[in-house]
Amino acid sequence: MTGPIALEIERKLTEAFAPSRLDVINDSASHHGHAGHDGSGESHFSVEIESMAFEGVSRLQRQRMVNTALGDLPGGRVHALAIKARAPGE
C-alpha cells in the first residue's frame, strides 16, 4: 500500500516533469532504528524519474530540479531521498 507521502512525491513530480517513467520506492523499512527513521514508515525514499525536462541538464542540476519540485518534503517530512533522474534514452 502506498502511503500519503509517497503519493505526494508522485503527484508533485508528475506535475513538474510529466515523466515518461516514475518510480517512487519507500526504503523506510530498511532504515528502521537508524537516524531519521521517525516511525511513520515514510521517512526514506528512492526516486527514479525519466523526463524530457532533464535532457541536456547536468546530474547535479537534475537533483536540484527534483528537490525544488518537492518543496519542503526533503529535509522535512522525508529524512533521506535518493534521486536517479534521466532523460529518455539514457
GROMACS elastic network, one bead per residue, 0.5 to 0.9 nm:
[ bonds ]
;  ai    aj funct       b0    kb
    2     5     6  0.83526   500
    2     6     6  0.62917   500
    2     7     6  0.67252   500
    2    26     6  0.84882   500
    3     6     6  0.54866   500
    3     7     6  0.63086   500
    3     8     6  0.87677   500
    3    26     6  0.89890   500
    3    41     6  0.83823   500
    3    42     6  0.72760   500
    4     7     6  0.50588   500
    4     8     6  0.61209   500
    4     9     6  0.86832   500
    4    42     6  0.84951   500
    5     9     6  0.61957   500
    5    10     6  0.85819   500
    5    42     6  0.65856   500
    5    43     6  0.87064   500
    5    73     6  0.84140   500
    5    77     6  0.80838   500
    5    78     6  0.81810   500
    6     9     6  0.51076   500
    6    10     6  0.62161   500
    6    11     6  0.86339   500
    6    24     6  0.65680   500
    6    25     6  0.78659   500
    6    26     6  0.72422   500
    6    42     6  0.74113   500
    6    45     6  0.81083   500
    7    10     6  0.50398   500
    7    11     6  0.60882   500
    7    12     6  0.86074   500
    7    24     6  0.85181   500
    8    11     6  0.50502   500
    8    12     6  0.60732   500
    8    13     6  0.85036   500
    8    70     6  0.85711   500
    9    12     6  0.53284   500
    9    13     6  0.61366   500
    9    14     6  0.84619   500
    9    24     6  0.74705   500
    9    47     6  0.88477   500
    9    70     6  0.65821   500
    9    73     6  0.80959   500
   10    13     6  0.53535   500
   10    14     6  0.59950   500
   10    15     6  0.85659   500
   10    22     6  0.76018   500
   10    23     6  0.80762   500
   10    24     6  0.66921   500
   11    14     6  0.51683   500
   11    15     6  0.61445   500
   11    16     6  0.86001   500
   12    15     6  0.52236   500
   12    16     6  0.61388   500
   12    17     6  0.85671   500
   12    69     6  0.63948   500
   12    70     6  0.61654   500
   12    71     6  0.88792   500
   13    16     6  0.50693   500
   13    17     6  0.58211   500
   13    18     6  0.74016   500
   13    19     6  0.76946   500
   13    22     6  0.82829   500
   13    49     6  0.84389   500
   13    66     6  0.72261   500
   13    69     6  0.64756   500
   13    70     6  0.71098   500
   14    17     6  0.54961   500
   14    19     6  0.60730   500
   14    22     6  0.79992   500
   15    18     6  0.60019   500
   15    19     6  0.87553   500
   15    69     6  0.87411   500
   16    19     6  0.85370   500
   16    66     6  0.85142   500
   16    69     6  0.62856   500
   17    20     6  0.88961   500
   17    49     6  0.89042   500
   17    50     6  0.86380   500
   17    51     6  0.61690   500
   17    52     6  0.77760   500
   17    53     6  0.62095   500
   17    54     6  0.87229   500
   17    66     6  0.88283   500
   17    69     6  0.87658   500
   18    21     6  0.87814   500
   18    50     6  0.89635   500
   18    51     6  0.66974   500
   18    52     6  0.83282   500
   18    53     6  0.84149   500
   19    22     6  0.62075   500
   19    49     6  0.65052   500
   19    50     6  0.54593   500
   19    52     6  0.74359   500
   19    53     6  0.83713   500
   20    49     6  0.78247   500
   20    50     6  0.56813   500
   20    51     6  0.57211   500
   20    52     6  0.81229   500
   20    88     6  0.77088   500
   21    48     6  0.76708   500
   21    49     6  0.55824   500
   21    50     6  0.50332   500
   21    51     6  0.72043   500
   21    88     6  0.89370   500
   22    47     6  0.72899   500
   22    48     6  0.57180   500
   22    50     6  0.65021   500
   22    51     6  0.87696   500
   23    46     6  0.80181   500
   23    47     6  0.57100   500
   23    48     6  0.50980   500
   23    49     6  0.64559   500
   24    45     6  0.69075   500
   24    46     6  0.60056   500
   24    48     6  0.66471   500
   24    49     6  0.84622   500
   25    44     6  0.86616   500
   25    45     6  0.55400   500
   25    46     6  0.50596   500
   25    47     6  0.62186   500
   25    48     6  0.82819   500
   26    29     6  0.77360   500
   26    41     6  0.81988   500
   26    42     6  0.66332   500
   26    43     6  0.79946   500
   26    44     6  0.62106   500
   26    46     6  0.65882   500
   26    47     6  0.88498   500
   27    30     6  0.58126   500
   27    31     6  0.70704   500
   27    41     6  0.87709   500
   27    42     6  0.79766   500
   27    43     6  0.79086   500
   27    44     6  0.51673   500
   27    45     6  0.50824   500
   27    46     6  0.67578   500
   28    31     6  0.52215   500
   28    32     6  0.66112   500
   28    37     6  0.70900   500
   28    39     6  0.88496   500
   28    40     6  0.86872   500
   28    41     6  0.56639   500
   28    42     6  0.57703   500
   28    43     6  0.55791   500
   28    45     6  0.67884   500
   29    32     6  0.54170   500
   29    37     6  0.88222   500
   29    41     6  0.67027   500
   29    42     6  0.85382   500
   29    44     6  0.83747   500
   30    33     6  0.89282   500
   30    34     6  0.89032   500
   30    44     6  0.87701   500
   31    34     6  0.53239   500
   31    35     6  0.79665   500
   31    36     6  0.83624   500
   31    37     6  0.63812   500
   31    43     6  0.86521   500
   31    44     6  0.74546   500
   32    35     6  0.85507   500
   32    37     6  0.59383   500
   32    38     6  0.85516   500
   32    39     6  0.77118   500
   32    41     6  0.85875   500
   33    36     6  0.84601   500
   33    37     6  0.62793   500
   33    38     6  0.86885   500
   33    39     6  0.86757   500
   34    37     6  0.57271   500
   35    38     6  0.83122   500
   35    79     6  0.86486   500
   36    43     6  0.69452   500
   36    44     6  0.82235   500
   36    78     6  0.84894   500
   36    79     6  0.54513   500
   36    80     6  0.77737   500
   37    40     6  0.77132   500
   37    41     6  0.78289   500
   37    42     6  0.82748   500
   37    43     6  0.58624   500
   37    44     6  0.76183   500
   37    79     6  0.74154   500
   38    41     6  0.74331   500
   38    42     6  0.80730   500
   38    43     6  0.65993   500
   38    79     6  0.86420   500
   39    42     6  0.78506   500
   39    43     6  0.80186   500
   40    43     6  0.68649   500
   41    44     6  0.82877   500
   42    45     6  0.75412   500
   42    77     6  0.81639   500
   42    78     6  0.70666   500
   42    79     6  0.88318   500
   43    77     6  0.67071   500
   43    79     6  0.52070   500
   43    80     6  0.66337   500
   43    81     6  0.86019   500
   44    78     6  0.61190   500
   44    79     6  0.58496   500
   44    81     6  0.59867   500
   44    82     6  0.83337   500
   45    78     6  0.75916   500
   45    79     6  0.84759   500
   45    80     6  0.62980   500
   45    82     6  0.63750   500
   45    83     6  0.86547   500
   46    80     6  0.83000   500
   46    81     6  0.55657   500
   46    83     6  0.59389   500
   46    84     6  0.79199   500
   47    81     6  0.72839   500
   47    82     6  0.61315   500
   47    84     6  0.61532   500
   47    85     6  0.79132   500
   48    82     6  0.84617   500
   48    83     6  0.61181   500
   48    85     6  0.59690   500
   48    86     6  0.80377   500
   49    83     6  0.78767   500
   49    84     6  0.62905   500
   49    86     6  0.62865   500
   49    87     6  0.84399   500
   50    53     6  0.84935   500
   50    54     6  0.76788   500
   50    84     6  0.84033   500
   50    85     6  0.58565   500
   50    87     6  0.53124   500
   50    88     6  0.59689   500
   50    89     6  0.89571   500
   50    90     6  0.87697   500
   51    54     6  0.58214   500
   51    55     6  0.76163   500
   51    85     6  0.77713   500
   51    86     6  0.64883   500
   51    87     6  0.51237   500
   51    88     6  0.61858   500
   52    55     6  0.53994   500
   52    86     6  0.82880   500
   52    87     6  0.53382   500
   52    88     6  0.63050   500
   53    56     6  0.85322   500
   53    57     6  0.81165   500
   53    62     6  0.87510   500
   53    86     6  0.89488   500
   53    87     6  0.71127   500
   54    57     6  0.52666   500
   54    58     6  0.79651   500
   54    59     6  0.86355   500
   54    61     6  0.86661   500
   54    62     6  0.62534   500
   54    65     6  0.88623   500
   54    85     6  0.72243   500
   54    86     6  0.61409   500
   54    87     6  0.50010   500
   54    88     6  0.84637   500
   55    58     6  0.86407   500
   55    86     6  0.76586   500
   55    88     6  0.76765   500
   56    87     6  0.81229   500
   57    60     6  0.82778   500
   57    61     6  0.62795   500
   57    62     6  0.63836   500
   57    87     6  0.86886   500
   58    61     6  0.52150   500
   58    62     6  0.62004   500
   58    63     6  0.87402   500
   59    62     6  0.51041   500
   59    63     6  0.63674   500
   59    64     6  0.87785   500
   59    84     6  0.86885   500
   59    85     6  0.74610   500
   59    86     6  0.83659   500
   60    63     6  0.51655   500
   60    64     6  0.63624   500
   60    65     6  0.87176   500
   61    65     6  0.60936   500
   61    66     6  0.86702   500
   62    65     6  0.50045   500
   62    66     6  0.62897   500
   62    67     6  0.86348   500
   62    83     6  0.88397   500
   62    84     6  0.87371   500
   62    85     6  0.62741   500
   62    86     6  0.81529   500
   63    66     6  0.52561   500
   63    67     6  0.61959   500
   63    68     6  0.85692   500
   63    83     6  0.65924   500
   63    84     6  0.80210   500
   63    85     6  0.71571   500
   64    67     6  0.50806   500
   64    68     6  0.59978   500
   64    69     6  0.85298   500
   65    68     6  0.51428   500
   65    69     6  0.61922   500
   65    70     6  0.87141   500
   66    69     6  0.51012   500
   66    70     6  0.62877   500
   66    71     6  0.88484   500
   66    83     6  0.79529   500
   66    85     6  0.81907   500
   67    70     6  0.51178   500
   67    71     6  0.64434   500
   67    72     6  0.85276   500
   67    73     6  0.82781   500
   67    74     6  0.68085   500
   68    71     6  0.52435   500
   68    72     6  0.84159   500
   70    73     6  0.57638   500
   70    74     6  0.69954   500
   71    74     6  0.72446   500
   72    75     6  0.70427   500
   72    76     6  0.58783   500
   72    77     6  0.76338   500
   72    78     6  0.87168   500
   73    76     6  0.51208   500
   73    77     6  0.52250   500
   73    78     6  0.54089   500
   73    79     6  0.84251   500
   74    77     6  0.66571   500
   74    79     6  0.63795   500
   74    80     6  0.68747   500
   74    81     6  0.67225   500
   75    78     6  0.57167   500
   75    79     6  0.53112   500
   75    80     6  0.71802   500
   75    81     6  0.87326   500
   76    79     6  0.65105   500
   78    81     6  0.70268   500
   86    89     6  0.81671   500
   86    90     6  0.61613   500
   87    90     6  0.58324   500
